[in-house]
Amino acid sequence: MDEDPARTVRTVHDVVVEARSGVSEPERLLTALVALKEVREQLAAWEPELIAAARAGGTSWTALAPALGVASRQAAERRFLRLRPSVSGESTGEARVDAERDRRAGDRAVAEWARRNSAILRQLAGQAGALDGLSARARESADRLSAVLGEDDVTGLLAPLADLRAHLPREHTGFAERLGEIGMHTEQVRRDAVDDRRDRQSSR
């Protein structure tokens, strides 16, 4: 396709005018149809980029809805999820919508669990900072925990705790097992939340 989509559209428009006048040649019509298909694909790729940029800039889904030609914030978000390229292998727009909603349901459930168990998570993070004999990678994770420990949102402790467990030396096996239990529990919380969301969806 022409690097300038606007010029391509003008060319296609010229062919449309010719077709309406009955003077366009078949080969020129076919070329215009191919160009039009490529323009549509380019425009379709731009839309989720523009939506993502608008959201990053603070535009609400409610404000985006009329610009996207839909009636509600939910419909606007759904359109974005359907158009956005998959990052986890979903082959259809509806599959991407479901995958994103599964992820959000899981994230909310894990965050709620983390808040309920904040004392345990903070205790583990504090203990991690006192461990000795750590590799450079494990020490990096322990330092991240120390940095996040002072924040209000304890969910930020989960990722560095999991990373620390993966790099702990053998002399800290007991501590690694405690971190493993946290990881298994949060994964179960996530799976339960996803299953619950799907059950509610299927019962509608």
MOQUIKA-V963286 format. One line per field, one symbol per residue. burial: + if it has 9 or more other C-alpha atoms within 8 Angstrom, else -. A space follows every 50 residues. Layout:
burial = ???
This chain:
burial = ----+--++-++--+--++----+---++--++-++-++----++-++-- +--++---+-++++++---+--+-++++-++++------+--+-+++-++ -++-+++-+++-+++--+--++--++-++----++-+++-++++++-++- ---++-++-++++++-+++---+--+--++--+--+--+++-++--+--- ----
